[in-house]
Amino acid sequence: MGLEELLALPATVNVTTAGRAFGIGRDKAYELIRSGRFPVRTLPLGGTIRVPTTELWKILGVDVPG
């Protein structure tokens, strides 16, 4: 995932998108979440899991303009 795509993400993303940002697949991302080793905080919302985009940016070292 390139910088432009990262900066265009909404406030939260699904696990698949977060995994893509880290260069890992969906199954590995869920495995890391289940084991408590996913590199950023996740938000369980009903039957889904969301990942805060600002936390992705921070751990990936993305400087957000503004």
Secondary structure, DSSP 8 states (H G I E B T S, - for coil): --HHHHHT--SEEEHHHHHHHHT--HHHHHHHHHTT--SS--EEETTEEEEEHHHHHHHHT-----
